[in-house]
Amino acid sequence: MAGEAASWIYAVSFYAIAFFAVISALVVISARNPVISAVWLVVCFISVAGIYALLKAPLLAMIQILVYAGAIMVLFVMIMMLMDIGRLPSGGKAQRVLRIFSAPIGALILLILSVVASQGYRLKGASWAQAPDGVTESIGKLLFTKYMLPFESLTLLLLAAVVAAVYLARRREADK
């Protein structure tokens, strides 16, 4: 009886946090103001961290909050401030093409999600036991051995994004 109650609480918590993550993600893509979009992206990241915490993955939850909700969002906001995104021109041919393709791509994603949901994946029988000892060490070992190149490539990609934003901001100031 106690196990059923705990499983039920986990299921309700999971679905509530997942619902909040989806709603905040929808606000991210539908908001016209990029700063509002960035704030809701932080909410989405924190919701995903909550899901990780429910799944007994505290390391991933903390990484999600520290790296994504913290560092990456600070980087996004800095780039938005440097580029003065509020004054970027809107409309144009590229935006029309994106609008044409966004509806079919969105429909395809919804179809995939509905197929996965219809397969009957449920939380029944899920193991909520604590993660085994050594998980943090094994993640660290994989990150700095097998996945070292992708990890460092991401660092270089973020550095290139910051340099490009600064360059574009300086160039725009020089044109004035």
N, C-alpha and C positions, 0 to 999 in steps of 0.2 A: 504494500500500500504506500509506504513512504517513498519507494523507488518510482512509483507511478506519479506521485505528486511532484517529485523533483524533475522527472522527465517532462511533465506537463508545464512546469514553470520555465524550464529551459526552452521548450518549444515556443511558448508564448513570448518569451523574451527575444528569442531569435527572430521570430516573424515581426515583432514590433520594431526591433532595431533594423532589420532588413527593409521593412516598409519605409522607415525614416531615411535610410540610405538612398533608396530609390527616389523618394520624393525630393530629397535635397539634390540628387544628381539631375533630376528633371529641371529643377530651378536653375542649376548651373548652366544648362544648355539653353534655357529659355530666357534668362535675364539679359536685358539689353545693356546694362551697365556692367563693365568688366570687373569693377571692384566688388559689386554685389555678387557676381558670379564667383569670385575668388573666396569670399566669405562663406558662401554656401558649399564651395568645394572643401573648405576646412571642416564644415559640419559633416559632409559625406565621408571624409577621411576618418573623423572621429567615430562615426557610425561603424565603419569597417573595422576600426580598432576594437569597438565593442563586440563585434562578431568574433574577432580573434580571441578576445578575452573569454567569451562564452565557450569557445572551442578549446579552452585550456591551453592557449598558446600565448602566454604573457609576454614572451620575448617579441613575437611578431606584433602584438598590440602596442608595446612601447616603441618599437621601431616605427610603426605606422604613425604614431602621434609625434614622436621626436623628429623623424626624417621628413615625412610627407606633410603633416599638418604644421610642423614648425619650419624647418629649413626650406623646403621646396616652395611653400606658400610665401615665405619672406622673399625668396628669389622672384616669384611671379609678380608680387606687388611692387618690388623694386623695378622690375622691367617695365611694368605698366606705368609707373611714375616717370621713369626715364624717357619712355617713348611718348608720353602724354597721349595715351590711347583715346581719351575723350575727344580729341580733335582729329582723329584719323578719318579720311573720307569714307563714306559708306556707299553702297550700291555698286554698280558696275557689272561687267560681264561675269567675273569670277563668282560674285555673290549670287547671281541668277543661276549659274550652273550648279552651285552648291545647293540651292533651294530645290532645284529639279531632282537632284539625286538623293537628297536627304530623306524624302518620304519613302521611296522604295527600300533604302538601306534600313530605315527605322522599322518598316514592316517586316523585313527579313530577320532583324534581331528579335522582334516580337514573336515571329514564327518559331525561331530556334528556342526561345525561352518557353513558349507554350508546349513545344514537343518535349523538352526536358522535364517540364512540370507535369506533363501528362504521363510520363513514364513511371510515376508513383514513387519518386524519391521522397522519403519521409524521414522524420527524426526518430522513428521507432527503432529500437535496438541500437541506437547510437551509443558509443562508449563515452562517458563523461569523466573517465578516470584521469587523474593527473598525468601530465606528460612524463615519460621516463627520464631518469637522471641522465645528464650528458647531452641533452638536446641542444642546449646553447652552444656547447663546445663543438658538436658535430655541425651545426649551422655555420659557426665561425670557421671551422676547418674547410668546409665546402666553399664558403665565400672567398676565402683567401688562397685556395688552391685551384680547384676545378673551375670556379666561376670568377677568377681574378680578372681575366681579360674583359668580360662584359661589365664587371663592376667598375673597373678603371675607365672603360669606354664611356660609361654613363657620366662619370666625373668630367671627362673631357667634353662631352656633349653639353653639359650644364655650363661649363666654363665658356665654351664657344657661344652659347646663347647669351650669357652676360656680356661678353665682349661685343657681340653683334648689337645688342641693345644699346650699349654705351656708344658705339660707333654711329648708329642711326640717330641717337639723341644729339650727339655732337654735330653731325652733319646737318640736321634740321636747324640747330642753333646757328650754324655758319651760313645757312641759306637766308636767314632773316635779315 
